[in-house]
């Protein structure tokens, strides 16, 4: 576990891992371990493996499953050889259905040696307002422990359970002053990203505070170099909104299936390689289309189905309440996924095509 003194907010690709479930909703531990190895890709995939985020169905699995998934992920991450794979962090989503369970999960994150905790203040119904939650409840809880770890905020209106749907800019400004609050993962537009960036800059001298983009495809759009008069105006406007600061990383759910491809997307976005950004945008857009049906999106079910197709998972079961694929949708997705894998092999260098073989112990 990295302490506050040794931790530097990581840059790059954060993958919010799915949770490997059997048809009865239990955790398949062997599959969860295989998934961790697949996401890391021996150092060419995730920079952060984030367990128990929204993609992990934290609000739909039982507490024992949530706790065991965290333990298993931390155990597998601890086996990584940093000399070979580089710096790869384990982040734990601690948000739960009530404040007591949230703090209990934070305790677990400390116990298993997680590198960071992630909390969605607006998704905990009985929690105090965000400022009190972080300045008092969380700070006091950490002060009473032997170790303190970085905490990242999670702003997602889809899981908000209080009247507020987004963290206010003023809150982010003040919370960035706390020594243990190191950044925010946010699913929103450029303007709100810019508000958070500007807010955090007021107190950056007290510790780095990074912005991580939750709308994964968005990085391939907002970081795209523009051409022509209108394009240059759009680029300048985006730079103005972001105060000339690019995000520190991307949190990509689709990277569960495509860890190397999304690492490539992050790298070409940082480099401003417009041609390759367009190629990857089209590829990931095609993947997005593969799980949208007349009855709605089936993104989580598609991720698990694809991982089962690759042999990483042995089951494509989703938690109760998560929309599943019916038989015809599964067949359609299987065909689309097979075509996408072939396409990736055709247009990407081999080193940037995810290899299911890394799910096996190396």
VEXTI-722328 format. One record per residue: residue number from 1; x, y, z of N, C-alpha, C in turn. Coordinates in steps of 0.2 Angstrom, whole numbers. Example, Ala and Ser with C-alpha at 12.3 -4.5 7.8 and 13.67 -1.06 7.14 Angstrom:
! residues 2
<1, <66, -28, 39>, <62, -22, 39>, <66, -16, 39>>
<2, <64, -11, 35>, <68, -5, 36>, <64, 0, 39>>
END
This chain:
! residues 362
<1, <4, -6, 0>, <0, 0, 0>, <4, 6, 0>>
<2, <3, 11, -4>, <6, 17, -4>, <3, 22, 1>>
<3, <7, 25, 5>, <5, 30, 10>, <4, 37, 6>>
<4, <1, 41, 10>, <0, 48, 7>, <7, 51, 5>>
<5, <12, 49, 9>, <19, 52, 8>, <22, 50, 2>>
<6, <21, 43, 0>, <24, 40, -6>, <20, 40, -12>>
<7, <13, 42, -11>, <9, 41, -17>, <9, 47, -21>>
<8, <9, 46, -28>, <8, 51, -33>, <3, 49, -37>>
<9, <-2, 53, -38>, <-8, 51, -42>, <-6, 49, -49>>
<10, <-8, 43, -51>, <-6, 40, -57>, <-9, 43, -63>>
<11, <-6, 42, -69>, <-8, 45, -75>, <-10, 39, -79>>
<12, <-15, 39, -84>, <-16, 34, -88>, <-22, 31, -88>>
<13, <-22, 24, -89>, <-29, 20, -90>, <-31, 17, -84>>
<14, <-37, 19, -81>, <-40, 15, -75>, <-45, 11, -78>>
<15, <-45, 4, -76>, <-50, 0, -79>, <-55, -2, -73>>
<16, <-61, 0, -73>, <-66, -2, -68>, <-68, -9, -69>>
<17, <-65, -14, -65>, <-66, -21, -67>, <-73, -24, -66>>
<18, <-75, -28, -70>, <-82, -31, -69>, <-81, -36, -63>>
<19, <-86, -39, -61>, <-86, -44, -55>, <-88, -51, -58>>
<20, <-84, -56, -58>, <-85, -62, -60>, <-90, -66, -56>>
<21, <-96, -67, -59>, <-102, -70, -55>, <-104, -76, -58>>
<22, <-106, -81, -53>, <-110, -87, -56>, <-117, -86, -56>>
<23, <-121, -90, -59>, <-128, -89, -60>, <-132, -87, -54>>
<24, <-129, -89, -48>, <-133, -88, -42>, <-130, -82, -39>>
<25, <-126, -78, -42>, <-124, -72, -39>, <-118, -72, -35>>
<26, <-115, -78, -34>, <-109, -79, -30>, <-102, -77, -34>>
<27, <-97, -75, -31>, <-91, -73, -34>, <-87, -80, -36>>
<28, <-85, -80, -43>, <-80, -85, -45>, <-73, -82, -44>>
<29, <-70, -84, -39>, <-64, -81, -37>, <-58, -83, -42>>
<30, <-58, -89, -45>, <-53, -90, -50>, <-54, -86, -56>>
<31, <-60, -84, -58>, <-61, -80, -64>, <-59, -73, -62>>
<32, <-60, -70, -56>, <-59, -64, -54>, <-51, -63, -54>>
<33, <-47, -68, -53>, <-40, -68, -53>, <-38, -68, -60>>
<34, <-41, -72, -64>, <-39, -72, -71>, <-41, -65, -75>>
<35, <-46, -62, -72>, <-48, -55, -75>, <-42, -50, -73>>
<36, <-40, -50, -67>, <-35, -45, -65>, <-29, -46, -70>>
<37, <-27, -52, -71>, <-21, -53, -75>, <-22, -51, -82>>
<38, <-28, -52, -84>, <-30, -50, -91>, <-29, -43, -92>>
<39, <-32, -39, -87>, <-32, -32, -87>, <-25, -29, -87>>
<40, <-21, -32, -83>, <-14, -29, -83>, <-10, -30, -89>>
<41, <-11, -36, -92>, <-8, -38, -99>, <0, -37, -98>>
<42, <2, -40, -92>, <9, -40, -91>, <13, -33, -92>>
<43, <9, -28, -90>, <12, -21, -90>, <9, -17, -97>>
<44, <6, -20, -101>, <3, -16, -107>, <-4, -14, -107>>
<45, <-7, -15, -101>, <-14, -14, -101>, <-16, -8, -96>>
<46, <-19, -10, -90>, <-21, -5, -85>, <-15, -2, -81>>
<47, <-16, 4, -80>, <-12, 8, -75>, <-15, 7, -68>>
<48, <-21, 7, -68>, <-25, 6, -62>, <-30, 0, -63>>
<49, <-31, -4, -59>, <-37, -9, -58>, <-41, -7, -53>>
<50, <-47, -5, -55>, <-52, -2, -50>, <-58, -7, -49>>
<51, <-58, -10, -43>, <-63, -15, -41>, <-68, -12, -37>>
<52, <-74, -14, -39>, <-81, -12, -36>, <-83, -4, -37>>
<53, <-82, -3, -44>, <-85, 3, -46>, <-92, 2, -49>>
<54, <-95, 6, -53>, <-101, 5, -56>, <-101, -1, -60>>
<55, <-96, -2, -64>, <-95, -8, -69>, <-94, -14, -65>>
<56, <-92, -14, -59>, <-92, -20, -54>, <-98, -21, -51>>
<57, <-104, -18, -52>, <-110, -19, -50>, <-110, -19, -42>>
<58, <-107, -14, -39>, <-106, -13, -32>, <-113, -13, -28>>
<59, <-118, -9, -32>, <-124, -8, -28>, <-129, -14, -30>>
<60, <-127, -19, -33>, <-131, -25, -35>, <-129, -32, -32>>
<61, <-122, -32, -30>, <-120, -38, -27>, <-121, -38, -20>>
<62, <-120, -44, -17>, <-121, -44, -9>, <-114, -42, -6>>
<63, <-115, -40, 0>, <-109, -37, 4>, <-103, -42, 4>>
<64, <-105, -49, 6>, <-99, -54, 5>, <-96, -54, -1>>
<65, <-100, -54, -7>, <-97, -54, -13>, <-92, -48, -15>>
<66, <-95, -42, -13>, <-91, -36, -13>, <-85, -36, -9>>
<67, <-85, -38, -3>, <-79, -39, 1>, <-74, -44, -2>>
<68, <-76, -50, -4>, <-72, -55, -7>, <-69, -53, -13>>
<69, <-73, -49, -17>, <-70, -47, -24>, <-64, -42, -23>>
<70, <-65, -38, -18>, <-59, -33, -16>, <-53, -37, -13>>
<71, <-54, -42, -9>, <-49, -46, -6>, <-45, -49, -12>>
<72, <-49, -53, -16>, <-46, -57, -22>, <-42, -52, -26>>
<73, <-45, -47, -28>, <-41, -42, -33>, <-35, -40, -30>>
<74, <-35, -38, -23>, <-29, -35, -20>, <-24, -41, -19>>
<75, <-26, -47, -18>, <-21, -52, -18>, <-18, -53, -24>>
<76, <-22, -53, -30>, <-19, -54, -36>, <-14, -49, -38>>
<77, <-16, -42, -37>, <-12, -37, -38>, <-5, -37, -35>>
<78, <-5, -39, -29>, <1, -40, -24>, <6, -45, -27>>
<79, <3, -49, -32>, <8, -54, -35>, <12, -51, -41>>
<80, <10, -45, -43>, <13, -42, -49>, <20, -41, -47>>
<81, <24, -42, -52>, <31, -40, -52>, <32, -33, -55>>
<82, <34, -28, -50>, <34, -21, -53>, <40, -20, -57>>
<83, <45, -24, -57>, <51, -24, -61>, <49, -26, -69>>
<84, <44, -30, -69>, <41, -32, -76>, <36, -28, -78>>
<85, <31, -27, -74>, <25, -23, -76>, <24, -16, -75>>
<86, <29, -13, -71>, <29, -6, -70>, <24, -5, -64>>
<87, <22, 2, -63>, <18, 4, -58>, <11, 3, -60>>
<88, <7, -2, -57>, <0, -3, -58>, <-3, -3, -51>>
<89, <-8, 1, -50>, <-11, 2, -44>, <-18, -2, -43>>
<90, <-19, -4, -37>, <-26, -7, -35>, <-30, -1, -32>>
<91, <-36, 1, -35>, <-40, 5, -31>, <-47, 2, -29>>
<92, <-49, 4, -24>, <-55, 0, -21>, <-61, 5, -21>>
<93, <-67, 3, -24>, <-73, 7, -23>, <-76, 6, -16>>
<94, <-76, 11, -12>, <-79, 10, -5>, <-86, 11, -4>>
<95, <-89, 15, -10>, <-96, 17, -9>, <-101, 11, -8>>
<96, <-105, 11, -3>, <-110, 6, -1>, <-117, 9, 0>>
<97, <-122, 5, 2>, <-128, 7, 2>, <-130, 11, 8>>
<98, <-125, 12, 13>, <-126, 16, 19>, <-119, 18, 21>>
<99, <-119, 23, 26>, <-112, 25, 28>, <-108, 20, 32>>
<100, <-112, 16, 36>, <-108, 11, 40>, <-104, 6, 36>>
<101, <-108, 4, 30>, <-105, -1, 26>, <-99, 2, 22>>
<102, <-100, 9, 20>, <-95, 12, 17>, <-88, 13, 21>>
<103, <-89, 15, 27>, <-83, 15, 31>, <-80, 8, 33>>
<104, <-84, 3, 33>, <-82, -4, 34>, <-78, -6, 28>>
<105, <-80, -4, 22>, <-76, -6, 16>, <-70, -2, 15>>
<106, <-70, 5, 18>, <-63, 8, 18>, <-59, 5, 23>>
<107, <-61, 2, 28>, <-57, -2, 33>, <-54, -8, 29>>
<108, <-58, -11, 25>, <-56, -17, 21>, <-50, -15, 16>>
<109, <-51, -9, 13>, <-46, -7, 8>, <-40, -6, 12>>
<110, <-40, -3, 18>, <-34, -2, 21>, <-30, -9, 23>>
<111, <-35, -13, 25>, <-32, -20, 27>, <-29, -24, 22>>
<112, <-32, -23, 16>, <-29, -27, 10>, <-23, -24, 7>>
<113, <-22, -18, 9>, <-16, -14, 6>, <-17, -11, -1>>
<114, <-24, -9, -2>, <-25, -5, -8>, <-21, 1, -9>>
<115, <-20, 3, -15>, <-17, 10, -16>, <-21, 16, -15>>
<116, <-27, 15, -16>, <-32, 21, -15>, <-39, 18, -14>>
<117, <-43, 23, -12>, <-50, 22, -11>, <-54, 27, -15>>
<118, <-60, 25, -18>, <-64, 29, -22>, <-71, 29, -19>>
<119, <-73, 35, -18>, <-80, 36, -15>, <-84, 41, -19>>
<120, <-91, 39, -20>, <-96, 43, -23>, <-100, 46, -17>>
<121, <-99, 52, -15>, <-102, 55, -9>, <-110, 56, -10>>
<122, <-112, 57, -16>, <-119, 58, -17>, <-123, 52, -18>>
<123, <-119, 46, -18>, <-123, 39, -19>, <-124, 36, -12>>
<124, <-123, 39, -7>, <-124, 36, 0>, <-129, 39, 3>>
<125, <-135, 36, 4>, <-141, 40, 6>, <-141, 43, 13>>
<126, <-138, 39, 18>, <-138, 42, 25>, <-131, 45, 26>>
<127, <-127, 47, 21>, <-121, 51, 23>, <-122, 58, 24>>
<128, <-118, 61, 28>, <-119, 69, 29>, <-117, 72, 22>>
<129, <-118, 79, 21>, <-117, 82, 15>, <-109, 81, 14>>
<130, <-107, 81, 7>, <-100, 80, 5>, <-95, 83, 9>>
<131, <-96, 90, 11>, <-90, 93, 15>, <-90, 90, 22>>
<132, <-95, 89, 25>, <-95, 86, 32>, <-92, 78, 31>>
<133, <-95, 75, 26>, <-93, 68, 25>, <-85, 67, 25>>
<134, <-82, 72, 21>, <-75, 71, 19>, <-71, 74, 25>>
<135, <-73, 80, 27>, <-69, 84, 32>, <-69, 81, 39>>
<136, <-75, 78, 40>, <-75, 76, 47>, <-75, 68, 47>>
<137, <-81, 65, 44>, <-81, 58, 45>, <-75, 54, 42>>
<138, <-74, 56, 36>, <-68, 52, 33>, <-61, 54, 36>>
<139, <-60, 60, 37>, <-54, 62, 40>, <-53, 59, 47>>
<140, <-58, 59, 51>, <-58, 57, 58>, <-57, 49, 58>>
<141, <-60, 46, 53>, <-59, 39, 52>, <-52, 37, 51>>
<142, <-49, 40, 46>, <-42, 39, 44>, <-37, 41, 49>>
<143, <-39, 46, 53>, <-34, 48, 58>, <-34, 43, 64>>
<144, <-39, 39, 64>, <-39, 34, 70>, <-35, 28, 68>>
<145, <-33, 27, 61>, <-29, 22, 59>, <-22, 23, 58>>
<146, <-18, 17, 58>, <-11, 18, 57>, <-9, 21, 51>>
<147, <-13, 19, 46>, <-11, 21, 39>, <-17, 25, 36>>
<148, <-15, 30, 31>, <-19, 34, 27>, <-18, 33, 20>>
<149, <-23, 32, 16>, <-22, 31, 9>, <-25, 36, 5>>
<150, <-23, 38, -1>, <-27, 43, -5>, <-34, 41, -6>>
<151, <-38, 46, -7>, <-45, 45, -8>, <-47, 49, -14>>
<152, <-51, 46, -19>, <-53, 49, -25>, <-60, 50, -25>>
<153, <-63, 56, -27>, <-70, 57, -27>, <-73, 54, -34>>
<154, <-79, 52, -34>, <-82, 49, -40>, <-89, 53, -41>>
<155, <-89, 56, -46>, <-95, 61, -48>, <-99, 58, -54>>
<156, <-104, 54, -52>, <-108, 51, -57>, <-116, 52, -56>>
<157, <-119, 56, -60>, <-126, 58, -59>, <-131, 52, -59>>
<158, <-128, 46, -62>, <-133, 40, -63>, <-133, 36, -57>>
<159, <-129, 37, -52>, <-130, 34, -46>, <-131, 38, -40>>
<160, <-132, 45, -41>, <-134, 49, -36>, <-140, 48, -32>>
<161, <-140, 48, -26>, <-146, 46, -22>, <-149, 51, -18>>
<162, <-146, 57, -19>, <-149, 63, -15>, <-151, 68, -20>>
<163, <-153, 74, -18>, <-156, 79, -22>, <-151, 82, -27>>
<164, <-144, 82, -25>, <-139, 85, -29>, <-137, 79, -34>>
<165, <-136, 81, -40>, <-134, 76, -45>, <-126, 76, -47>>
<166, <-123, 82, -45>, <-116, 83, -47>, <-113, 86, -40>>
<167, <-107, 85, -39>, <-103, 88, -34>, <-102, 95, -36>>
<168, <-104, 100, -32>, <-103, 107, -33>, <-96, 109, -34>>
<169, <-94, 114, -39>, <-88, 116, -40>, <-84, 119, -33>>
<170, <-88, 122, -29>, <-86, 125, -23>, <-84, 119, -18>>
<171, <-87, 114, -19>, <-85, 108, -14>, <-79, 105, -17>>
<172, <-78, 104, -23>, <-72, 101, -26>, <-66, 106, -24>>
<173, <-67, 112, -25>, <-62, 117, -23>, <-60, 116, -16>>
<174, <-64, 116, -11>, <-63, 115, -4>, <-60, 108, -2>>
<175, <-63, 103, -5>, <-61, 96, -4>, <-54, 95, -7>>
<176, <-52, 98, -12>, <-45, 97, -14>, <-39, 100, -9>>
<177, <-41, 103, -4>, <-37, 105, 1>, <-35, 100, 6>>
<178, <-39, 95, 6>, <-38, 89, 11>, <-32, 85, 8>>
<179, <-27, 83, 13>, <-21, 80, 11>, <-23, 73, 8>>
<180, <-28, 70, 10>, <-29, 63, 7>, <-34, 63, 1>>
<181, <-37, 68, -1>, <-41, 69, -7>, <-37, 71, -13>>
<182, <-36, 66, -18>, <-31, 67, -23>, <-33, 68, -30>>
<183, <-40, 67, -31>, <-43, 68, -38>, <-50, 66, -38>>
<184, <-52, 67, -44>, <-60, 65, -45>, <-60, 62, -52>>
<185, <-65, 57, -52>, <-67, 53, -58>, <-74, 56, -59>>
<186, <-74, 59, -65>, <-81, 62, -67>, <-83, 60, -74>>
<187, <-90, 59, -74>, <-93, 58, -81>, <-97, 64, -82>>
<188, <-94, 68, -87>, <-98, 74, -88>, <-95, 78, -94>>
<189, <-97, 84, -96>, <-95, 87, -102>, <-89, 91, -100>>
<190, <-86, 95, -106>, <-80, 98, -105>, <-81, 104, -100>>
<191, <-86, 108, -100>, <-87, 113, -96>, <-87, 112, -89>>
<192, <-90, 106, -87>, <-90, 104, -80>, <-83, 102, -78>>
<193, <-79, 98, -82>, <-73, 96, -81>, <-68, 102, -80>>
<194, <-69, 108, -84>, <-66, 114, -83>, <-67, 117, -77>>
<195, <-73, 117, -74>, <-75, 120, -68>, <-71, 116, -62>>
<196, <-71, 109, -63>, <-67, 105, -58>, <-59, 107, -58>>
<197, <-57, 107, -64>, <-50, 109, -65>, <-48, 115, -62>>
<198, <-52, 120, -63>, <-51, 127, -61>, <-51, 127, -53>>
<199, <-56, 123, -50>, <-57, 123, -43>, <-51, 120, -40>>
<200, <-48, 114, -43>, <-43, 111, -40>, <-36, 115, -40>>
<201, <-36, 119, -45>, <-29, 122, -46>, <-28, 127, -40>>
<202, <-33, 129, -37>, <-32, 134, -31>, <-28, 132, -26>>
<203, <-28, 125, -25>, <-24, 122, -19>, <-20, 117, -21>>
<204, <-17, 117, -27>, <-13, 111, -29>, <-6, 111, -26>>
<205, <-4, 117, -22>, <2, 117, -19>, <2, 112, -13>>
<206, <-4, 110, -10>, <-5, 106, -5>, <-5, 99, -7>>
<207, <-4, 97, -13>, <-4, 90, -15>, <-8, 90, -22>>
<208, <-5, 85, -26>, <-8, 85, -33>, <-15, 82, -33>>
<209, <-19, 85, -37>, <-26, 83, -38>, <-28, 83, -45>>
<210, <-29, 76, -47>, <-30, 75, -54>, <-37, 74, -56>>
<211, <-39, 75, -62>, <-45, 74, -65>, <-45, 68, -70>>
<212, <-50, 63, -69>, <-50, 57, -73>, <-57, 57, -76>>
<213, <-57, 56, -83>, <-63, 56, -87>, <-66, 50, -87>>
<214, <-73, 50, -85>, <-77, 44, -85>, <-80, 42, -91>>
<215, <-81, 47, -96>, <-84, 46, -102>, <-78, 44, -107>>
<216, <-77, 37, -107>, <-71, 35, -111>, <-70, 38, -118>>
<217, <-75, 37, -122>, <-74, 39, -129>, <-73, 47, -129>>
<218, <-75, 50, -124>, <-74, 58, -124>, <-67, 60, -125>>
<219, <-62, 56, -122>, <-55, 58, -123>, <-53, 58, -130>>
<220, <-56, 54, -134>, <-54, 53, -141>, <-57, 59, -145>>
<221, <-61, 63, -142>, <-65, 68, -145>, <-62, 75, -143>>
<222, <-61, 76, -136>, <-59, 82, -133>, <-52, 83, -134>>
<223, <-48, 78, -134>, <-40, 79, -135>, <-38, 78, -142>>
<224, <-43, 78, -147>, <-42, 78, -154>, <-39, 85, -157>>
<225, <-33, 85, -160>, <-31, 91, -163>, <-36, 93, -169>>
<226, <-37, 99, -170>, <-42, 101, -175>, <-38, 104, -181>>
<227, <-42, 104, -187>, <-39, 107, -193>, <-44, 112, -195>>
<228, <-42, 117, -199>, <-47, 122, -202>, <-48, 127, -197>>
<229, <-52, 133, -199>, <-53, 138, -195>, <-58, 136, -190>>
<230, <-63, 133, -191>, <-68, 131, -186>, <-65, 126, -181>>
<231, <-62, 121, -184>, <-59, 116, -180>, <-54, 119, -175>>
<232, <-50, 124, -177>, <-45, 128, -172>, <-49, 132, -167>>
<233, <-55, 135, -169>, <-59, 138, -164>, <-62, 133, -159>>
<234, <-64, 128, -161>, <-66, 123, -156>, <-61, 120, -152>>
<235, <-55, 119, -154>, <-49, 117, -150>, <-47, 122, -145>>
<236, <-47, 128, -147>, <-46, 134, -142>, <-51, 134, -137>>
<237, <-57, 134, -139>, <-63, 134, -134>, <-62, 129, -129>>
<238, <-61, 122, -131>, <-60, 117, -126>, <-54, 118, -122>>
<239, <-48, 121, -125>, <-43, 122, -120>, <-44, 128, -115>>
<240, <-48, 133, -117>, <-50, 138, -113>, <-55, 135, -107>>
<241, <-59, 131, -109>, <-64, 128, -104>, <-60, 123, -99>>
<242, <-55, 120, -101>, <-50, 116, -97>, <-45, 119, -94>>
<243, <-44, 126, -95>, <-39, 130, -92>, <-32, 127, -94>>
<244, <-31, 125, -101>, <-25, 122, -103>, <-22, 116, -99>>
<245, <-27, 112, -96>, <-24, 106, -92>, <-28, 100, -95>>
<246, <-24, 95, -98>, <-28, 89, -100>, <-29, 85, -94>>
<247, <-34, 80, -95>, <-35, 75, -89>, <-29, 71, -88>>
<248, <-29, 69, -82>, <-23, 64, -80>, <-24, 57, -82>>
<249, <-30, 55, -84>, <-32, 49, -86>, <-39, 47, -88>>
<250, <-40, 41, -90>, <-47, 39, -92>, <-49, 33, -88>>
<251, <-55, 33, -86>, <-58, 27, -83>, <-63, 24, -88>>
<252, <-61, 18, -91>, <-64, 15, -97>, <-67, 8, -95>>
<253, <-73, 8, -95>, <-77, 2, -94>, <-75, -3, -99>>
<254, <-76, -1, -106>, <-75, -5, -111>, <-68, -9, -111>>
<255, <-63, -6, -108>, <-56, -8, -107>, <-56, -15, -104>>
<256, <-61, -17, -100>, <-62, -24, -98>, <-61, -29, -103>>
<257, <-63, -27, -109>, <-62, -32, -115>, <-56, -30, -119>>
<258, <-54, -24, -119>, <-49, -21, -123>, <-44, -17, -120>>
<259, <-40, -20, -115>, <-35, -17, -111>, <-30, -14, -115>>
<260, <-27, -17, -119>, <-21, -15, -123>, <-24, -9, -128>>
<261, <-29, -11, -131>, <-32, -6, -136>, <-33, 1, -133>>
<262, <-36, 1, -126>, <-38, 7, -123>, <-31, 10, -120>>
<263, <-26, 6, -119>, <-20, 9, -117>, <-17, 13, -123>>
<264, <-18, 10, -129>, <-16, 13, -135>, <-19, 20, -136>>
<265, <-26, 19, -135>, <-30, 25, -136>, <-28, 31, -131>>
<266, <-26, 29, -125>, <-24, 35, -120>, <-17, 38, -123>>
<267, <-13, 33, -125>, <-6, 36, -127>, <-7, 40, -134>>
<268, <-11, 38, -139>, <-11, 42, -145>, <-15, 48, -143>>
<269, <-20, 48, -138>, <-23, 55, -137>, <-18, 60, -134>>
<270, <-14, 57, -129>, <-9, 62, -126>, <-4, 64, -131>>
<271, <-3, 60, -136>, <2, 62, -141>, <-1, 67, -147>>
<272, <-8, 67, -147>, <-12, 71, -152>, <-11, 68, -159>>
<273, <-11, 62, -159>, <-10, 58, -166>, <-17, 58, -168>>
<274, <-19, 63, -172>, <-26, 63, -174>, <-29, 57, -179>>
<275, <-24, 55, -183>, <-26, 49, -187>, <-28, 43, -183>>
<276, <-23, 41, -179>, <-24, 35, -175>, <-30, 36, -170>>
<277, <-31, 42, -167>, <-37, 44, -163>, <-43, 42, -167>>
<278, <-44, 44, -173>, <-50, 43, -177>, <-51, 36, -178>>
<279, <-46, 32, -179>, <-46, 25, -181>, <-49, 21, -174>>
<280, <-46, 23, -169>, <-48, 20, -162>, <-55, 22, -160>>
<281, <-57, 28, -162>, <-64, 31, -160>, <-69, 27, -164>>
<282, <-67, 26, -170>, <-72, 22, -175>, <-73, 15, -172>>
<283, <-67, 12, -170>, <-67, 5, -167>, <-71, 4, -161>>
<284, <-70, 9, -156>, <-74, 9, -150>, <-81, 10, -151>>
<285, <-82, 15, -156>, <-89, 17, -157>, <-93, 10, -160>>
<286, <-89, 7, -164>, <-92, 0, -167>, <-94, -5, -161>>
<287, <-89, -5, -156>, <-90, -9, -150>, <-97, -7, -147>>
<288, <-97, 0, -146>, <-103, 2, -142>, <-110, 1, -146>>
<289, <-109, 1, -152>, <-115, -1, -156>, <-117, -8, -155>>
<290, <-112, -13, -154>, <-114, -20, -153>, <-118, -22, -147>>
<291, <-119, -18, -142>, <-123, -19, -137>, <-129, -15, -136>>
<292, <-130, -11, -141>, <-137, -7, -141>, <-142, -10, -145>>
<293, <-147, -12, -141>, <-153, -15, -145>, <-159, -11, -144>>
<294, <-165, -13, -148>, <-171, -9, -147>, <-174, -9, -140>>
<295, <-172, -14, -136>, <-174, -14, -129>, <-170, -10, -124>>
<296, <-164, -8, -127>, <-159, -4, -123>, <-152, -6, -123>>
<297, <-148, -3, -119>, <-141, -5, -119>, <-140, -11, -114>>
<298, <-135, -15, -116>, <-133, -21, -112>, <-125, -21, -111>>
<299, <-123, -15, -109>, <-115, -14, -109>, <-112, -19, -104>>
<300, <-114, -20, -98>, <-111, -24, -93>, <-112, -32, -96>>
<301, <-118, -33, -98>, <-119, -40, -100>, <-114, -42, -106>>
<302, <-113, -37, -110>, <-109, -38, -116>, <-101, -39, -114>>
<303, <-99, -35, -109>, <-92, -35, -107>, <-91, -42, -104>>
<304, <-96, -45, -100>, <-95, -52, -98>, <-95, -57, -103>>
<305, <-100, -56, -108>, <-101, -61, -113>, <-94, -61, -117>>
<306, <-91, -55, -119>, <-85, -55, -122>, <-80, -58, -119>>
<307, <-79, -57, -112>, <-74, -60, -108>, <-75, -68, -108>>
<308, <-81, -70, -108>, <-82, -77, -108>, <-80, -80, -115>>
<309, <-81, -76, -120>, <-79, -78, -127>, <-72, -79, -128>>
<310, <-68, -75, -124>, <-61, -75, -124>, <-58, -80, -120>>
<311, <-62, -83, -115>, <-60, -88, -111>, <-57, -85, -104>>
<312, <-58, -79, -103>, <-56, -76, -97>, <-60, -77, -91>>
<313, <-67, -77, -93>, <-72, -79, -88>, <-75, -85, -90>>
<314, <-78, -89, -85>, <-82, -95, -87>, <-89, -94, -87>>
<315, <-91, -88, -85>, <-98, -87, -84>, <-100, -79, -86>>
<316, <-105, -78, -90>, <-107, -71, -92>, <-113, -69, -87>>
<317, <-114, -72, -82>, <-119, -70, -77>, <-118, -63, -75>>
<318, <-124, -59, -74>, <-124, -52, -71>, <-128, -52, -65>>
<319, <-127, -47, -61>, <-131, -47, -54>, <-138, -45, -56>>
<320, <-142, -47, -51>, <-149, -46, -51>, <-150, -38, -52>>
<321, <-154, -36, -57>, <-156, -29, -58>, <-152, -27, -64>>
<322, <-146, -30, -66>, <-143, -28, -72>, <-146, -31, -78>>
<323, <-147, -27, -83>, <-150, -30, -89>, <-146, -35, -92>>
<324, <-148, -41, -94>, <-145, -47, -97>, <-146, -47, -104>>
<325, <-142, -51, -108>, <-143, -52, -115>, <-148, -58, -115>>
<326, <-153, -58, -120>, <-157, -64, -121>, <-153, -68, -127>>
<327, <-156, -73, -129>, <-152, -78, -133>, <-150, -75, -140>>
<328, <-155, -71, -143>, <-154, -68, -149>, <-149, -62, -149>>
<329, <-149, -59, -143>, <-145, -53, -142>, <-138, -56, -141>>
<330, <-137, -61, -138>, <-131, -64, -136>, <-127, -67, -143>>
<331, <-131, -70, -147>, <-129, -72, -154>, <-127, -66, -158>>
<332, <-130, -61, -158>, <-129, -55, -162>, <-122, -52, -159>>
<333, <-122, -51, -153>, <-116, -48, -150>, <-110, -53, -151>>
<334, <-110, -59, -151>, <-105, -64, -152>, <-102, -63, -159>>
<335, <-106, -62, -164>, <-104, -61, -171>, <-100, -54, -171>>
<336, <-103, -49, -168>, <-100, -42, -168>, <-93, -42, -165>>
<337, <-93, -46, -159>, <-87, -46, -155>, <-81, -50, -159>>
<338, <-83, -55, -162>, <-78, -59, -166>, <-75, -55, -172>>
<339, <-80, -51, -175>, <-77, -46, -180>, <-73, -41, -178>>
<340, <-74, -38, -172>, <-70, -33, -169>, <-63, -35, -167>>
<341, <-63, -41, -164>, <-57, -44, -163>, <-52, -45, -169>>
<342, <-55, -47, -174>, <-52, -48, -181>, <-50, -41, -183>>
<343, <-54, -36, -182>, <-52, -30, -185>, <-46, -27, -181>>
<344, <-46, -28, -174>, <-41, -25, -170>, <-34, -28, -173>>
<345, <-34, -35, -174>, <-28, -38, -176>, <-26, -36, -183>>
<346, <-31, -33, -187>, <-29, -31, -194>, <-26, -24, -194>>
<347, <-28, -19, -189>, <-26, -12, -190>, <-22, -10, -184>>
<348, <-21, -14, -179>, <-16, -12, -174>, <-10, -16, -174>>
<349, <-4, -13, -172>, <2, -17, -171>, <0, -23, -166>>
<350, <3, -29, -166>, <2, -34, -162>, <3, -33, -154>>
<351, <7, -28, -153>, <8, -27, -146>, <3, -23, -143>>
<352, <-2, -20, -147>, <-8, -16, -144>, <-14, -20, -145>>
<353, <-14, -27, -146>, <-20, -31, -147>, <-20, -35, -140>>
<354, <-25, -35, -136>, <-25, -38, -130>, <-25, -46, -131>>
<355, <-21, -49, -127>, <-20, -56, -127>, <-23, -60, -121>>
<356, <-28, -64, -123>, <-31, -68, -117>, <-26, -73, -114>>
<357, <-21, -74, -117>, <-16, -79, -114>, <-13, -76, -107>>
<358, <-13, -69, -106>, <-11, -66, -100>, <-16, -67, -94>>
<359, <-22, -70, -95>, <-26, -72, -90>, <-23, -78, -86>>
<360, <-19, -82, -89>, <-16, -87, -86>, <-10, -85, -82>>
<361, <-8, -89, -76>, <-2, -87, -72>, <4, -87, -77>>
<362, <8, -82, -76>, <14, -81, -80>, <20, -84, -77>>
END
